[in-house]
Amino acid sequence: MSVAILEGFEKSRLKSLLDHFGDIEDPREPWRVAHPLPEVLFLVVCGTICDCEDYDLIADWGAAHLDFLRRYLPYHHGVPGGRWLTILMNRIDPALFSECFTAWVRETWPDKPDFIAIDGKTSRRSHDRSIGRAPLHLVSAFATTQRLVLGQEAVCDKSNETTAIPVLLERLAANDGLKGALVSIDAIATNATIATAVRDAGADYLLAVKANQPTLRRDIERYFNDAPDETLDNSHDLDKGHGRIEERSVTVSRETDWLSGDRRFPGELRLPGATTIIRVSSRAELKDRCRFETRYYISSATLSAERAAHAVRGHWLVENALHWTLDVVFKDDQSRLRKGHGAHNMAIVRHFAINLVRAMKDNRAIKRRRKVAGWDADYLASILGHLTR
């Protein structure tokens, strides 16, 4: 991988992208390669940025914009057709592609994230009933402050997110990539194995406590009901919009010695380094009713009520800023890629695209940026990221 820095310039997002594409192993025999793998991947990423939703559209876009593509790579034999694109993308090792993605993000956006939300999403139409394959379920790590996808890991068939999350954490933790971050995960990850993996990476965890941990939830609930006010820190905020008024109250306590006492009983959950417990109470006024909800969390970080409120609200950006955008803008749930590694690799391509499109500094929504990129080659070039001072 090239790490050269051109005189007076930082390495561009585009150069970094092409360098990392060049590191991915090509599964084809070299003498049969007419379209090198970096050319294929660059075409697919550009086509995805430009609002192309399948390989046929990407191939058509590439044929119409061959002069643009040749600014960066030779494309001696033009671009492959949609059928060949499908075959090639089905054969790429998604594990290597995921490693390429994470390495590219780390090089292109070197600032370490402070808040990271990890959550899973299913690509609804990626199932293959003919061979009994379930839809692709991908666990993604999202830097909520930067609104940046950091990495992803697929959940194996007949398994769940608890097997994929440690693998993703290990990849992200390389070279101290998670050091100092606060990692939030939903209740499925509230177990000692994942909490330990987060701590071993030099990060802190923020884990939801729900019905899957009934004893711990009851204990935390009872604690907040009985705790003296002077041991608690509180934060309140009011949110208006989208036809509702929501009032939230966040209460934290850093008295957690009772969580690591000498008691023992079958099935007891013991999380390493638990430092803060959190209660979030919300009251939402809708047009026809009021809705009340109380949620509980546990963290290894020493959090104030204000910082806990920020972290808890930030976790839901993985749903609103990532999953919603993938479904509504990138049509992820409508994709019918079902053979080989096609669905998995295309999901990673969408993550490449969403990071690049979101990095643009203009007033257009992501949907408009994609449309304009398809019409204006110079705008697409700016999304890809030329060298700038």
C-alpha positions, -999 to 999 in steps of 0.1 A, spaced: 0 0 0 14 34 -10 18 58 19 36 85 -1 27 121 7 29 144 -23 47 177 -18 26 202 1 -5 181 1 -22 155 22 -31 122 6 -65 125 -11 -95 103 -3 -93 91 -39 -57 81 -39 -61 63 -7 -92 46 -21 -74 33 -52 -43 22 -31 -65 1 -8 -84 -14 -38 -50 -24 -52 -43 -44 -20 -74 -67 -24 -65 -102 -37 -80 -108 -71 -95 -144 -73 -91 -146 -110 -62 -161 -130 -39 -132 -140 -38 -141 -177 -76 -140 -180 -80 -105 -164 -92 -79 -188 -107 -57 -162 -83 -53 -131 -100 -55 -98 -92 -18 -88 -110 -7 -120 -140 -29 -112 -143 -16 -76 -138 20 -86 -165 17 -112 -189 2 -88 -183 28 -61 -186 57 -86 -218 42 -100 -233 37 -65 -225 73 -56 -243 84 -89 -276 68 -79 -272 35 -98 -290 7 -79 -279 -24 -97 -249 -37 -118 -266 -32 -151 -272 5 -143 -236 8 -130 -222 -8 -162 -243 16 -184 -232 46 -163 -196 35 -167 -199 31 -205 -213 66 -207 -186 81 -185 -156 62 -196 -136 94 -202 -142 103 -165 -131 69 -153 -99 71 -175 -88 102 -156 -78 79 -128 -73 43 -142 -65 30 -177 -97 10 -185 -79 -4 -216 -108 -27 -223 -136 -3 -213 -159 -13 -186 -174 -48 -180 -211 -54 -186 -237 -59 -158 -234 -97 -160 -196 -96 -156 -198 -71 -128 -222 -94 -110 -199 -124 -114 -168 -105 -102 -185 -89 -72 -199 -123 -62 -164 -137 -60 -145 -111 -40 -137 -122 -5 -159 -100 17 -135 -104 47 -107 -88 27 -131 -62 13 -141 -53 49 -105 -50 60 -98 -28 30 -128 -5 40 -117 -2 76 -81 6 66 -93 32 41 -115 49 67 -87 50 92 -62 65 68 -87 90 53 -102 101 85 -74 97 110 -90 115 140 -101 89 165 -138 88 171 -151 96 206 -186 80 203 -192 48 184 -226 31 180 -227 -6 170 -259 -20 156 -272 -45 131 -293 -42 99 -309 -68 77 -310 -64 39 -346 -77 36 -345 -90 0 -311 -106 0 -324 -141 10 -321 -170 -13 -349 -195 -6 -336 -220 -32 -306 -228 -10 -322 -219 23 -300 -188 28 -313 -162 52 -311 -124 44 -278 -107 49 -276 -92 84 -247 -68 88 -234 -53 121 -220 -19 115 -199 5 136 -209 42 132 -190 72 146 -219 93 157 -201 126 160 -184 124 126 -214 105 111 -189 80 96 -192 43 90 -161 27 105 -165 -10 97 -189 -39 93 -192 -76 100 -218 -101 86 -237 -123 110 -234 -159 100 -265 -180 93 -280 -197 124 -261 -172 146 -267 -138 160 -250 -104 165 -231 -116 196 -207 -137 174 -201 -109 149 -196 -80 173 -163 -93 189 -149 -99 154 -158 -63 144 -144 -49 176 -111 -68 171 -107 -53 136 -115 -18 148 -92 -21 178 -61 -27 156 -34 0 162 -54 15 191 -83 24 168 -108 23 196 -86 37 224 -105 63 244 -138 59 227 -172 52 242 -188 22 224 -226 19 227 -244 -13 218 -280 -25 223 -290 -50 249 -281 -81 229 -244 -73 237 -249 -68 274 -227 -97 284 -193 -102 299 -176 -114 267 -184 -83 247 -179 -59 276 -144 -74 281 -136 -71 244 -145 -34 245 -123 -28 276 -94 -48 262 -95 -25 231 -89 5 254 -125 18 251 -154 21 274 -188 4 269 -223 18 272 -247 -12 272 -285 -12 273 -301 -32 301 -334 -47 290 -356 -77 295 -329 -101 284 -311 -93 317 -341 -93 341 -322 -96 373 -298 -68 365 -326 -46 353 -347 -52 385 -316 -44 407 -309 -12 388 -345 -1 389 -347 -8 426 -315 11 432 -328 43 415 -361 40 434 -343 40 467 -312 60 462 -308 93 481 -309 124 458 -274 135 468 -259 104 452 -275 111 418 -267 134 389 -296 146 368 -301 162 333 -333 173 316 -341 184 281 -371 192 260 -374 184 223 -401 197 200 -407 187 164 -423 161 141 -457 166 157 -446 158 192 -432 173 224 -407 150 242 -393 156 277 -364 135 288 -348 131 322 -314 113 326 -303 102 360 -269 87 367 -252 71 397 -215 62 401 -222 41 432 -217 7 416 -198 -12 443 -228 -33 449 -226 -47 413 -193 -63 420 -198 -77 454 -192 -112 467 -227 -125 460 -230 -154 436 -260 -171 420 -266 -190 388 -268 -168 357 -255 -137 375 -242 -111 351 -209 -95 361 -196 -68 337 -159 -58 341 -153 -23 353 -189 -12 355 -187 24 368 -219 42 360 -256 32 359 -281 53 339 -318 58 339 -335 76 310 -372 85 316 -391 101 287 -426 115 283 -437 122 247 -469 142 239 -484 131 206 -515 145 190 -538 119 205 -519 104 234 -490 106 258 -462 79 258 -440 71 288 -408 51 287 -380 42 311 -347 27 299 -316 16 318 -279 15 308 -246 5 323 -212 19 314 -176 14 323 -170 52 317 -174 77 345 -202 97 330 -220 128 340 -258 130 334 -252 154 305 -226 132 288 -247 101 293 -277 119 277 -255 128 247 -242 92 243 -276 76 247 -292 99 221 -262 96 198 -266 58 197 -298 62 177 -280 81 150 -269 47 137 -306 41 129 -315 75 117 -283 87 99 -271 53 86 -298 26 84 -326 50 74 -303 66 47 -293 32 34 -329 21 30 -345 53 18 -317 69 -2 -296 39 -13 -325 14 -16 -306 -13 4 -338 -32 13 -348 -33 -23 -316 -50 -36 -321 -85 -48 -285 -96 -49 -286 -132 -36 -258 -152 -51 -222 -156 -38 -209 -127 -19 -227 -102 -40 -251 -88 -13 -223 -86 13 -198 -68 -10 -225 -44 -23 -234 -35 13 -197 -25 18 -197 -5 -14 -227 14 -1 -207 22 30 -178 35 8 -203 56 -10 -222 70 20 -189 81 37 -177 98 5 -211 115 -2 -216 127 33 -181 142 34 -191 168 9 -195 203 25 -225 218 7 -261 224 16 -276 196 -6 -292 165 10 -275 132 3 -301 122 -23 -295 154 -43 -257 150 -40 -260 116 -57 -282 129 -84 -259 159 -91 -228 136 -91 -245 115 -119 -250 146 -140 -218 166 -132 -184 148 -135 -166 177 -117 -190 174 -88 -184 136 -86 -146 143 -87 -150 166 -57 -170 139 -38 -142 114 -45 -118 139 -31 -89 154 -51 -58 166 -34 -64 199 -15 -43 221 6 
